[in-house]
Amino acid sequence: MAFTRATGKHRAPGRLTRTGAKAVGIATLATTGVIGGLASPALAADTGTPAVGDTGLTQVIAIENVLAERIDAQADAQQHQADVAEKKAEAAAKKKAEAKKKAEAKAKAAAKAKAKAKAARAEEARESAVRAARSAERTRLGSFQLPVAGSYVSTGYKSSGSMWSSGSHSGIDFHAASGSSVVAVGAGTVVEAGWGGAYGNNIVLRMTDGTYTQYGHLSSIGVSVGQSVGAGRQIGLSGSTGNSTGPHLHFEARTTPSYGSDMDPVAYLRAHGVSV
Ligand SMILES: [Zn+2]
């Protein structure tokens, strides 16, 4: 790739040897009288001086030196151009390699992110399927379950707030977007289904063990009083009716059908084998 040249190729002593040899040749020419015809105009102008042999030779050698210098300069310039071109090519190659490396890293990162997203989606689908299967199994066995599948408690029992007439929460709130399926936590009979004042649309079930459960702020009610329901049977859809600041399910466990007979709903559900 690199165009290298030994430094001083055109310089002394090589040049001296060459010019010396040429000088001998010119001297030979001079003695035969041919020099006058071959010389440059500058040389020709000197042909009139007496010491033609000496001055002619001196000038020939001087011109030889000038030519050699020019060749040197030309070679240097060419070498410089070659060096510059080589450096440019190297820089371009380096830039290209860096760009390639960058593009490869970018592609790798994109592929990784894609795989991660796919794995997350698969995990989500798997968890959803597990939840549904667990819920179906609990329904089949007639065992207790969460009133909103896969939900969690967003406001705890007995938490204080101006929202509640008693000054504290008589139940627990389950996180639920409006329209989520609300199911009977266990088998029972509908004893109340309708408007419940601050509870909005609400349902009260008498469970087979004699306890009661209540479901409030529903957007719609799907059962009527006297109806028997199995565990996991959908009884309505969640909403934000009554004294509510947003969609959720208010759930209570009671010893009687009436407000004020509440017990800890989390302890109640856990006692019935529900993980909450
Ligand atoms: Zn509540």
Boltz pocket constraint, residues with backbone or C-beta under 6 A from the ligand:
constraints:
  - pocket:
      binder: B
      contacts: [[A, 155], [A, 169], [A, 171], [A, 172], [A, 173], [A, 249], [A, 250], [A, 251]]
      max_distance: 6.0
